[in-house]
Amino acid sequence: MFVNRERELAFLNQHYSSGQAELLVVYGRRRVGKTDLLRQFCIDKPHIFFVADLGAEESLLADFTRQISALFMGEPTLLAPFTTWESAFAYIAAQTNQRLIVVIDELTYLITGNSAFPSILQKIWDTRLSTTPILLALSGSYIGMMEQSVLSYRSPLYGRRTGQWRLQPFSFWDAQKMLPGLSADQLVHAYAILGGMPAYLRQYNLQLSLLANVEEKILAPGAFLYDEPRFLLLQELRDPSRHFAILAALANGRTRSNEIAQASGLAATSVTFYLKTLQDMGLIVRMTPATEPNPERSKQGVYLIGDPFFRFWFRFVYPNRSLLERGDTAPIRQKVAAELEQFTGPVFESICRDYVWRRHSAGELGFAPLAVGGWWNRQAEIDVMAVGAEDCLLGEC
């Protein structure tokens, strides 16, 4: 089931309609739906869709050749395998006289296998593709590698791209489209646990209760979601042990850098580096009161796990793995049931803040907010605050 992504599809189709050479970069976390989006974009359009893996370059070129042969020759085995990426793209350029999409999905695997691949691609673009009607879409999951090797100033491809889009998880309003039939409170609870990743939402069995889904889809060893955060961190980071410790501290209510350092056993001077890495990955957020004029410099900032599923996993799965590995899921299910309302609260507050932005976009708020967030000091806390130039909205969730 493909839902939403109207803005993303509009972005891709706008560049497709230009008729000129386009080099687009689509990136985001694993499971966020990049491949589904690009496949939806390619429907009813001439295209080559190549998904890279960690195989040898010869086998990757052979697979790429089969995709080329299938498009231009009607059969995937009529062309002899190209021996270089330059010769493969030279053939595509020579055969193309009308609009064509070429997708390279999981680009980061190619870069992992050959660190010179961005330079190779830069040469191909400059000498072969930049004057053709080809739209080349590069997609990758390792956010750090995509930003450093493809988007950064130091990348050989810098200045070549004509557009980029970092794909984000679904908001609550989009996520609920994947869970038809649930009541409002069921949707909020489900979103508080699974978040907005399409691949995670697909795991939800609408025939089961929320707690039965938790036990069967998350707590049970071997379930798709049981080890998902661990796999993602191991793929993205060289040594994730310190990041695990920080996420565990955050999941247990430590929000300030000195508290996080103490709970994780890390030096206070090094915690900032790991927090920044997790922020770049889209896993944690730094929040400041909505009235702060310079949020980046504010001393009122607190850190929270921004991804709901990671927050759930580090709260209930990670500290209980020894018990869960024995298949003893019932006590953890009971723990989830006992803490569910309290656990859901912060996510519901974020949904309410998002609701304020939606009302503004619909022209129903009455003023233009400069910031929407929460507010707190040592004596009080406000769940929702929208601050305008002369107006302010306060909300209790």
Secondary structure by P-SEA (a helix, b strand, c coil): ccccaaaaaaaaaaaaacccbbbbbbbbcccccaaaaaaaaaccccbbbbbbccccaaaaaaaaaaaaaaacccccccccccccaaaaaaaaaaacccbbbbbbccaaaaaaaccaaaaaaaaaaacccccccbbbbbbbcaaaaaaacccccccccccccccccccccccaaaaaaacccccaaaaaaaaacccccaaaaaaccccccaaaaaacccccccccccaaaaaaaaaccccaaaaaaaaaaaaaccccaaaaaaaacccccaaaaaaaaaaaaccbbbbccccccccccccccccccccaaaaaaaacccccaaaaaaccaaaaaaaaaaaccccaaaaaaaaaaaaaaaaaaacccccccccbbbbbcccccccbbbbcccbbbbbcc
